[in-house]
Amino acid sequence: MSGSISLIGGAIFAVLLAGYFAQRYGLPPPPPKVAGIDLGTTFSSIGIYQAVTGNTDIIPDSLGKKSVPSVVAFL
């Protein structure tokens, strides 16, 4: 009984120690990305701003167009 308790305690300690070192010396969190949506009266588009590089990437649709017609429908 005493051996199994010390084995379980050692395993819990190892997991906690591994978690501590992973947080302390692990990889930094990923940089944030910001999505922007342009809802124009004729055409609309969506872009992603990369905070690290300062670049903005416009996301194309399935046909490769970077702006799509704005459509509003009332049923």
VENCOR-V838615 format. One record per pair of residues at least 12 apart in sequence whose ideal C-beta (glycine too) atoms are under 10 Angstrom apart, sorted by the first residue. I is the first residue (numbers start at 1). GAP is how many residues later the second one is. D is the distance in Angstrom with one decimal. If there is no record, write none. Layout:
# VENCOR-V838615
I;GAP;D
I;GAP;D
This chain:
# VENCOR-V838615
30;21;9.9
30;22;9.4
31;19;7.6
31;20;4.9
31;21;4.6
31;22;9.2
32;17;9.0
32;18;9.3
32;19;5.2
32;20;9.1
33;15;5.6
33;16;6.8
33;17;6.3
33;18;6.8
33;19;9.3
33;24;9.5
34;13;8.9
34;14;7.3
34;15;4.3
34;16;8.7
34;17;7.0
34;22;9.1
35;12;7.3
35;13;5.5
35;14;7.7
35;24;8.7
36;12;7.8
36;13;6.6
36;20;7.8
36;22;9.5
38;20;9.2
38;29;8.2
38;32;9.5
39;31;6.6
40;27;7.9
40;28;9.9
40;29;9.5
40;30;5.8
41;29;6.4
41;31;9.9
42;25;8.8
42;27;7.1
42;28;6.1
43;22;9.2
43;23;9.3
43;24;4.1
43;25;6.6
43;26;6.0
43;27;6.1
44;23;6.8
44;24;5.8
44;25;7.7
44;26;4.7
44;27;9.1
45;13;5.7
45;14;7.7
45;15;9.1
45;16;9.3
45;20;9.1
45;21;5.8
45;22;4.6
45;23;7.1
45;25;9.9
46;12;7.2
46;13;4.8
46;14;9.4
46;15;9.3
46;20;9.1
46;21;9.6
46;22;9.0
47;12;6.8
47;19;8.9
